[in-house]
Amino acid sequence: MRKLFILLFVFALVSIPVIAQSKKELKEQKAAKQYEAMKNLITSKVYVFDADWISTTRGRRINIASGSNSLAVVQDSTKAAMQFFGEVNSIRFNENGGVVFDNIMKDYQVKFNDKKKNILVSYTVKNKSENYNVSMTITRSGSTYVDIYSNVKRNVTYDGVISAIKMD
C-alpha cells in the first residue's frame, strides 16, 4: 500500500509541470490566433471602432458607451461621429461640437509589433474646417485606444473596441 502511495505521489509531481506547460502553450496559441485575426482585419481596411470612454487632457474620463460614437475605415475613406468633451482652441460658427469627419484618408500607416502583439495605425483626415491626426493602438483582442489631434480642439483619447464592419 505504501509503495502504491509513493508511486502515485511521484506521478503527480511529474505530471503537474506537463499540465501547466500545456495550459501556457494553449494560452499562447490563443493569443497568437487573436493577433493574427486582428492583423487580418486591419490589413483588410474594413473595420469600425466603437468608443466606450473618452479621456481629456485634463484627466477627465467620461463614459460614452450609451451613445453612438464610432469611427469607421473603409478602404481609403474614414468616417467618424464622436462626442467631444474638452477645450476648443478657436471657435467657428455653424460647426458641431464633436469630432466629425467623412473624407479620404491621407498618410495611412500600419505598424505591427509582433513581440507585444499590438498594432499601430495612423492617418490624417480633413473636414470642412478642421484637420485631424488619428492614431490607434490596437491590442490582439481588439481593445483600442484612439488619440485624435485637431488644429481646432485639444487632443482627446477614446477607449473602445475595433471590430469588422457587418455588411448587410
N, C-alpha and C positions, 0 to 999 in steps of 0.2 A: 504494500500500500504506500509505503514511504517512497519507494522508487517511482511509482506512478505519479505521486505528487511532485517530486523533484523534476521528473520528465515534463510534466505539464507546465511547471513554473519556468523552466528553461525555454520551452517552446513559446510561451507567452512573451518572454523577454526578447526573443529573436524576432518574433513577428510584429511587434509594435513599431520598430523603425520602418519596416517594409510597408505597413499600412499608412503611417504618417507620410512617408515619401510619396506614395501613390496619391494621397489626397493633395499634397503640394503640387504634384505634377498635373493632376486634374484641374486644379485652380489656375495654374499657369497656362494650360491648354485652353481653358475657358477664356482667360484674359486675351490670349493671342487671337482666338476666333472673334471676340468682340472688337478688338482693334482692327483686324483685317476687314470686318464688316463696315466699321466706321470709315476706314480708308477708302473702301469702295464707294460708299455713299458720298463722301466729299469729292472724290475723283469724278463721280457722275455729274456733279454740279446741278443737282436737282434735289434740294433739301430746304427745310424750314426750321427756324429757331423760334421756339415759344418761350417767352420770358415769364418768370415767376417772381423775380425780385429785381429791384433797381437800387443801386448804391450811388450816392452823390459824392462829390469831392469833399464835402463837409462831414462825411461819415454817417449820414443818414441811410438807413436800409429800410425800404418800403416794399411790402408785399403787393404785387400787382397781378397775381395769378388769376383773380376773378375777372379781369378784363381781357380784351383781345389785343395782345402785344406780341407781334410777330415780325420776323424778318425772313424773307424768302430769297433763295438764289435759284434761278433757272437759267442755265447755260451762261450767257453773257449779261443777263439782266438781274437786277435786285430790286426788291420792293419791301418797304418797311412802314409800319404804322405802330408806334410805341409811345407810351406816355413819357413825359419828361418832368422831373422834379429837380430843379437845380437853378443855377444862376445863368442869366442871359447877359451877354456882353453888349449887344446892341439890339434895340427894339425896332422892328419893322412892322408896319401896318399890314393888314389883310393876310396874316400868317397864323397858322395854328400854333399851339404851344408845344406840340410833341416833336418827336423825331419821325419825319415823314419824307419818304422819297420813293420814286418809281422810275428807274432810269438804267442806262447801260453802265456796267462796272468798268473801271479803269485799273490797271496795275494789279490784277488778281494774282495773288501768290499763295501757294500752299507749301508748307514745310512739315514733313513727317519726322517725328522724333521717336524712332523705334525703341530706343532704350527706355524712355519714360512712358512710352505708349500714349503720346498725345499728338495733336495736330494743331498747327497754327495756320490760320487763314487771314489774309489781309487784302483790302482793296479800297479804292476811293470811289465816291459817287456824288453827284450833284443833284439838287432840286432847283427850283426857280431862283432862289436867292442864297442858298447855303451849300457849302462844301463839307462833305463828311469823310472822315477816315475811319474805316471799320476794321477792327482787329478781333479775331475769335480765337480762343483757346479751347479746344475740344478734347475731352478725355475719351478713353476707349469705350466707356459706357454711354457716351452721348451727352453727359453733363457738360455745359458750355458756359464760358464767360465771354461776353461781348462788350468790348470797350468801343465807345463811339466818341470821336473827337469832331468838333464842329468849329467853323470860323465865327459863329454867332453865339453859340451856347458853350458853357463849361462841359468838360467831358463827364460822362457817366458810364457806369458798368451795369450790365444786365446779366442776371444769372438765370439759366433755364436749361432746356434740353433741345438737342438737334434730332430731327427725325426725317424720314423720307416724306416727300410730298405725295399724298394719296391722289392718284389720278382717277377721275370718275369715268 
